[in-house]
Amino acid sequence: MSNHMQTLHRPEGHPDNELINALEPDQMVSAASVPFPRLRLRLGWKIGFWALRIYVLLITIPVIYAFIVDLNGGIKK
């Protein structure tokens, strides 16, 4: 990978550019494959994200229903 491609997403003069450019390709792959630790959220955020998941699941029901009804030519009277 060229140096241009490695620094493509960082602005010119970013403090990590020299470090990234000094890495060998296998070092870069090794460093990039380390996952971030799981973020610990407060109870309010957890409740909010669970509410969002439930909302998304509930809102898909009428969307799927409308899609199936439209595939069958709509509701005929």
Rosetta silent file (secondary structure, phi, psi, omega in degrees, C-alpha in Angstrom):
SEQUENCE: MSNHMQTLHRPEGHPDNELINALEPDQMVSAASVPFPRLRLRLGWKIGFWALRIYVLLITIPVIYAFIVDLNGGIKK
SCORE:     score description
SCORE:     0.000 S_00000001
   1 L     0.000  134.902 -178.514    0.000    0.000    0.000 S_00000001
   2 L   -75.501  160.801  178.534    1.452    3.396   -0.885 S_00000001
   3 H   -62.240  -32.470  178.728    2.056    6.106    1.666 S_00000001
   4 H   -62.554  -41.741 -179.337   -0.599    8.191   -0.064 S_00000001
   5 H   -69.686  -32.697 -178.898   -3.229    5.493    0.529 S_00000001
   6 H   -69.648  -33.661 -176.431   -2.212    5.082    4.176 S_00000001
   7 L  -101.028   11.588 -174.564   -2.645    8.785    4.950 S_00000001
   8 L   -59.951  -38.157 -174.010   -5.694    9.302    2.747 S_00000001
   9 L   -95.901    4.244  177.974   -8.162    9.648    5.626 S_00000001
  10 L  -115.701  140.377  179.538   -5.981   11.793    7.881 S_00000001
  11 L   -66.451  154.841  178.369   -5.339   15.486    7.273 S_00000001
  12 L   -58.697  134.808  179.370   -1.861   16.613    6.276 S_00000001
  13 L    86.435    6.482  178.068    0.315   17.160    9.320 S_00000001
  14 L   -63.145  138.464 -175.216   -1.645   14.750   11.528 S_00000001
  15 L   -61.364  -24.194 -178.914    0.626   13.610   14.391 S_00000001
  16 L   -85.061   -9.277 -176.553    0.111    9.905   13.569 S_00000001
  17 H   -59.704  -43.473 -179.756    1.186   10.216    9.924 S_00000001
  18 H   -64.151  -41.525  179.328    4.899    9.758   10.695 S_00000001
  19 H   -63.628  -46.656 -179.075    4.188    6.734   12.873 S_00000001
  20 H   -63.297  -42.698 -179.034    1.928    5.106   10.275 S_00000001
  21 H   -67.094  -24.638 -179.181    4.408    5.748    7.469 S_00000001
  22 H   -81.259  -14.948 -178.144    7.205    4.146    9.535 S_00000001
  23 L   -75.601  144.773  170.852    5.308    0.857    9.953 S_00000001
  24 L   -75.271  157.415 -178.619    6.018   -2.136    7.754 S_00000001
  25 H   -56.184  -41.255 -179.453    2.958   -3.516    5.912 S_00000001
  26 H   -70.124  -29.993  175.231    2.682   -6.567    8.188 S_00000001
  27 H   -67.538  -37.883 -179.545    2.945   -4.328   11.264 S_00000001
  28 H   -65.867  -42.637  178.509    0.156   -2.167    9.905 S_00000001
  29 H   -64.333  -42.753 -179.796   -2.109   -5.188    9.342 S_00000001
  30 H   -62.840  -43.159 -179.337   -1.278   -6.504   12.805 S_00000001
  31 H   -69.570  -34.019 -177.796   -2.032   -3.144   14.447 S_00000001
  32 H   -77.289  -19.032 -176.379   -5.256   -2.701   12.475 S_00000001
  33 L   -88.809   -0.998  178.482   -6.596   -6.145   13.398 S_00000001
  34 L   -81.075  120.012 -177.849   -6.674   -5.454   17.164 S_00000001
  35 L   -74.346  154.254  174.428  -10.339   -4.849   18.132 S_00000001
  36 L   -73.932  149.238  176.235  -11.419   -1.981   20.334 S_00000001
  37 L   -69.423  156.353 -179.983  -12.616   -2.948   23.818 S_00000001
  38 L   -66.253  134.749 -178.584  -16.348   -2.998   24.444 S_00000001
  39 L   -80.165  131.346  177.578  -17.677    0.397   25.504 S_00000001
  40 L   -90.355  121.584 -178.067  -19.389    0.488   28.907 S_00000001
  41 L  -106.309  152.372  174.217  -22.584    2.505   28.732 S_00000001
  42 L   -73.372  163.247 -175.840  -24.691    3.979   31.490 S_00000001
  43 H   -56.927  -40.401 -179.499  -28.129    2.525   32.139 S_00000001
  44 H   -60.767  -41.118  178.531  -29.909    5.390   30.356 S_00000001
  45 H   -68.140  -40.291  178.620  -27.962    4.786   27.141 S_00000001
  46 H   -61.243  -44.713  178.665  -28.590    1.024   27.331 S_00000001
  47 H   -62.630  -42.076  179.099  -32.332    1.592   27.737 S_00000001
  48 H   -62.327  -43.229  179.323  -32.294    4.046   24.845 S_00000001
  49 H   -68.502  -37.242  175.961  -30.505    1.629   22.521 S_00000001
  50 H   -65.921  -38.611  176.684  -32.851   -1.224   23.477 S_00000001
  51 H   -63.008  -39.112  178.287  -35.832    1.053   22.812 S_00000001
  52 H   -65.429  -41.591  177.324  -34.354    1.877   19.415 S_00000001
  53 H   -60.958  -45.654 -179.698  -33.917   -1.829   18.607 S_00000001
  54 H   -64.063  -41.170  178.692  -37.525   -2.566   19.577 S_00000001
  55 H   -60.788  -45.362 -179.285  -38.762    0.418   17.541 S_00000001
  56 H   -62.276  -42.882  178.299  -36.869   -0.762   14.458 S_00000001
  57 H   -63.471  -42.599 -179.276  -38.291   -4.269   14.807 S_00000001
  58 H   -68.677  -36.203 -177.721  -41.838   -2.957   15.253 S_00000001
  59 H   -74.872  -19.108  177.939  -41.608   -0.517   12.353 S_00000001
  60 H   -73.509  -24.447 -179.394  -40.462   -3.262    9.983 S_00000001
  61 H   -60.372  -53.188  178.630  -43.775   -5.100   10.373 S_00000001
  62 H   -67.841  -27.950  178.121  -45.898   -2.521    8.476 S_00000001
  63 H   -67.020  -46.530  178.719  -43.116   -2.018    5.932 S_00000001
  64 H   -64.688  -41.141  177.970  -42.965   -5.737    5.142 S_00000001
  65 H   -59.482  -47.441 -179.622  -46.775   -5.921    5.082 S_00000001
  66 H   -63.448  -37.083  179.295  -46.992   -3.000    2.623 S_00000001
  67 H   -64.828  -44.604 -179.020  -44.300   -4.575    0.448 S_00000001
  68 H   -67.186  -42.010  178.670  -46.120   -7.924    0.305 S_00000001
  69 H   -62.919  -40.667  179.487  -49.494   -6.304   -0.386 S_00000001
  70 H   -68.030  -34.456  176.619  -47.955   -4.242   -3.202 S_00000001
  71 H   -64.014  -32.181 -179.254  -46.341   -7.346   -4.712 S_00000001
  72 L   -87.504   12.465  176.865  -49.768   -8.944   -4.876 S_00000001
  73 L    92.324   10.696  178.100  -51.244   -5.985   -6.772 S_00000001
  74 L    83.298  175.868  178.939  -52.480   -3.982   -3.841 S_00000001
  75 L   -82.682  121.252 -178.555  -55.742   -4.216   -1.927 S_00000001
  76 L  -102.860  137.538 -179.147  -58.609   -4.660   -4.374 S_00000001
  77 L  -103.284    0.000    0.000  -62.119   -3.594   -3.534 S_00000001
